[in-house]
């Protein structure tokens, strides 16, 4: 939909992704204010979004996807990593694997202990529950059935995930029926942001029910070019839509919800950031804020795959195509089966060595091989096991390639730049191999797609990881929240040194949480809405 651009609103929210949809909808609950939500991509009314398996056509392509590339990574033997991000209403909640995981309680307590008072587990749990509308777990201390974000069990039934779970138990890992319950550790089935077999993204959960409000204005295919500042205050944004550059005014606050890449990029394009980097791009410095774009963290992923012919697995064969046609009829009639798959229906949280206080690895089992993010499609059927290190020590940055907002940001995660991360990833590889070698897979062993070094060949494992590892899509931290003056935002998510500006997305996380980052991003936006309404 389109709305006049030459007007002012009380609140302007930049980015129609997970955080932006949540924040804009919550702010518009007050009929006395006006809210504009600006999204660079198109609407989400497409089967590529609605049908869960549609992610196979978005994540590996530029369809509804910014499809960023990183700078060459020294830790990955000079390879450039891939960074898919949603360019569509709902943002990455429209193209992700829909896994609903909050992280470990200790992650948030660590934020509070490091100076982020008000962000401990007991502080944030109510905001997780505020958005959650669980269709399986009942209302209680950990869950809510009342929120707009539908969370359910997968309706894609298959045998191979059970083989994985049985293999993990044979390796000594306990089962866990609820990763968001009292204990995170163990293996089990992931809950997903789906409802009746369809993706339930941020647009569907928050914006669709709010569109009838006359005070909420959603503008699609409108890319913000920069913030408009006057006497130290943000008073509007410049927007490019349909080839026309226009200005939207803001009477109260602008909130950046453009994600760990987009939010720091937009700050820097507006002259807010490390002065030397801005000057190098010919950008006039409005505020020297050196921490903007720094502190980039992401979950690096190890993937082991097996070729194995079985129609319960995804693959490119004629029998597989016939099977999928039958599954399409099943989906059309009952909203069940393979088309409900998120490709990561089971997994878990495990400790790679004794003595750890909480799990340090996350597993995702996939009924597809998923090589190179699905961009490499080997013939035949197969499965894969992912493992990521949950709390990496490596720190990267987001910068600018140019002063042009149409150019992608400079993304440099600096994967494996910290020695402890490489050691942790070696253990992740060893855990994956041990599970895939367990007896539960004896009848479905398959063959590796790539030569895999022996478990005790540490140098070989390190080489394998540098040759093949990449992100599992959880970038955070580039507009770090903190109580210290060096942080980008304060504890109420206000950008330091600028009036009328907040950041409310995954970029404010001081450190990565132990799990997928979509659910925590909903929480951040819910909490931001409360703080804005209270003007704190």
Secondary structure as UniProt FT lines:
FT   STRAND          8..14
FT   HELIX           18..27
FT   TURN            28..29
FT   TURN            31..32
FT   STRAND          35..38
FT   HELIX           47..50
FT   HELIX           52..57
FT   TURN            58..60
FT   TURN            63..64
FT   STRAND          68..73
FT   HELIX           74..76
FT   TURN            77..78
FT   STRAND          79..83
FT   TURN            89..90
FT   HELIX           91..94
FT   HELIX           105..113
FT   TURN            114..115
FT   TURN            117..118
FT   HELIX           121..131
FT   STRAND          132..134
FT   STRAND          149..153
FT   HELIX           160..170
FT   TURN            171..172
FT   TURN            179..180
FT   STRAND          186..189
FT   STRAND          191..192
FT   STRAND          194..195
FT   TURN            196..197
FT   STRAND          198..199
FT   HELIX           203..207
FT   HELIX           208..210
FT   TURN            211..212
FT   TURN            214..215
FT   STRAND          216..219
FT   STRAND          222..230
FT   TURN            231..232
FT   STRAND          233..241
FT   TURN            242..243
FT   STRAND          244..256
FT   HELIX           259..269
FT   TURN            270..271
FT   STRAND          272..273
FT   HELIX           275..280
FT   TURN            281..282
FT   STRAND          287..288
FT   TURN            290..293
FT   STRAND          294..297
FT   STRAND          300..307
FT   TURN            311..312
FT   STRAND          315..316
FT   HELIX           318..334
FT   HELIX           338..340
FT   STRAND          346..350
FT   TURN            354..355
FT   STRAND          361..366
FT   HELIX           371..374
FT   STRAND          380..389
FT   TURN            390..391
FT   STRAND          396..400
FT   TURN            405..406
FT   STRAND          409..412
FT   TURN            415..416
FT   HELIX           419..436
FT   HELIX           439..444
FT   STRAND          447..448
FT   TURN            455..456
FT   HELIX           458..468
FT   STRAND          470..471
FT   TURN            478..479
FT   TURN            485..486
FT   TURN            491..492
FT   STRAND          494..495
FT   TURN            496..497
FT   STRAND          501..503
FT   HELIX           506..508
FT   HELIX           518..534
//
